[in-house]
Amino acid sequence: MQLFLAFVVALSVTAALIPVLARWAPSIGLTDAPGPRKVHSVPVPRIGGVAMGAGILVTIGVTLDLTPTVRGLLFGLSVLLFFGIWDDRANLDYRMKFAGQILAVGLCMLAGGVRIGTLMIGGFDGLSPIVSDLVTFLFLMGITNAVNLADGLDGLAGGLVLLCLCAIAVFATASGNSTVTAIALIEAGAVLGFLRYNTHPARIFMGDAGSQMLGFSVGALALLATQGETSPLSAALPLLLLGLPIMDTVTVMLTRMRAGKSPFAADRNHLHHRLLALGFAHREAVLIIYVMQVGLVLLAYFLRFESDLDVIVAYVAFAATVLWLLHRAAHSGWRLGQVELTGFRRYLNGITPTARLPALALGIMTTCLVVYATTVLASSHRVGIDLGLMSLAMLVVLLALTSWKAERSLQWFDRAAAYISVVLLVYLDQTMPHKPPLMTTFSWTIVGITGVAAIVRFWFSPTRRFELTTLDLIVIFIALVLPNLPGSIALPADLPGGIAKALILLYVVEMLLTIDFKRLMPRVFLAVTLAVIAGRALISLSA
């Protein structure tokens, strides 16, 4: 529960700061102007890195003990955040950027003890101290810049890092490194809060402050999760987890040098540029790169106990295949054709009374959501005091904002409180002691009907069609696939089912919150839900 709360705090702090910082961005010089190498046509605030930095640093500071490893990581993050903000405002010279990166990596290695100590290839086992320090320094510097260079499309760098962080959390848990697990989940929460605003079409960018900070931290965490004498994992796994930005950066630099240019010269030869040139749309290019990253994460999972040489060979084979396919596509003149799907839609419209379906689906969704919440609250006789206090605090804030008629703040708080309430309901449902089989069947039936009704409304609504964003797809993969990997870490029996229920209901709530109708009834229902959870906790405490 503590890890979950840390994740939620980081997400909430980041998501709450972004709208405020976005309004200040023009006055403090943190906007990204359009340019020939950029895909946006209007200035966009570059404050995502600041918001994520605040969410990460605050949450780590209040939830974790400041061990040498944590302090070293915090020093490095703070330095890169400072230099990144400076760069976003003043476009620093590359030498000044490298100075900040060198300082951050040096502090992390000296204060945090982050090092590549073992790499078993060709009979070699441990590395000498000098070689270890050199390899670690080059790796952290390289991945910091690789993620920075990968930040070229909306949601691209953030999505790649989010997948890496979730994989690192799984690997760190398997090797018993609870600190790395906590930091990875905290950073994942911050990145998820940022991606809510960065998915195409992006409303904010992370800037160099965010891309360098995330690249550095995901590199350091990958090393901490896989290194050490007690870790059963292959030391080469970071190569797979971070393989896409590494492959992209090395390929681009070699291409520039072969053309007689500086390896740091700007061009349009990055992986995402090449996919766009093949005719893929912005969102399709991001999705393809996400799929590649998912493949690398799964490959890392299934090779986690193999030799370092096997991991390296697998990565080289993967990279060679991707680069060969891109080369063949570019030189053969292949371009993506457009797929026409409107005929199927017209066919459905011809046989279905679509004018009435959205309203009917909305009624079913809201009814099932109320029935699910009522059933769970009526059946939950023991509620933890921590959940009760959280619910009571949210209820007080909700009532205060309502009485003050602070509509702008209420719109944001309604959404945040609704999300948290859904997670609490699912938690109470899944952890209910001695739950009869009939209750389990009924719960799944109600949630399933709610999800089907949501799909029907999305699909047939004249104003909102059913469409998954790249962020939706990455969240679905993380929520449904990672907890169910064969041979994964021991998880509570009901956790995968709880994740599936929460995922369905969160999308339903998101859709309900976007519908233009009076907010009084949803707000009353939310207040009653929070009050009942708080009351149940107090009753359990007194009993």
Secondary structure, 3 states (H helix, E strand, C coil): CHHHHHHHHHHHHHHHHHHHHHHHHHHHCCEECCCCCCCCCCCEECCHHHHHHHHHHHHHHHHCCCCHHHHHHHHHHHHHHHHHHHHHHHCCCHHHHHHHHHHHHHHHHHHHCCCCCECCCCCCCECCHHHHHHHHHHHHHHHHHHHHHHCCCCCHHHHHHHHHHHHHHHHHHHCCCHHHHHHHHHHHHHHHHHHHHHCCCCCCCCHHHHHHHHHHHHHHHHHHHHCCCCCCCCCCHHHHHCHHHHHHHHHHHHHHHHCCCCCCCCCCCCHHHHHHHCCCCHHHHHHHHHHHHHHHHHHHHHCCCCCHHHHHHHHHHHHHHHHHHHHHHHHHCCCCCCCCCHHHHHHHHHHCCCCCHHHHHHHHHHHHHHHHHHHHHHHCCCCCHHHHHHHHHHHHHHHHHHHHCCHHHHHHHHHHHHHHHHHHHHHHHHCCCCCCHHHHHHHHHHHHHHHHHHHHHHHHCCCCCCCCCHHHHHHHHHHHCHHHCCCCCCCCCCHHHHHHHHHHHHHHHHHHHHCCCCCHHHHHHHHHHHHHHHHHHHHHHHC
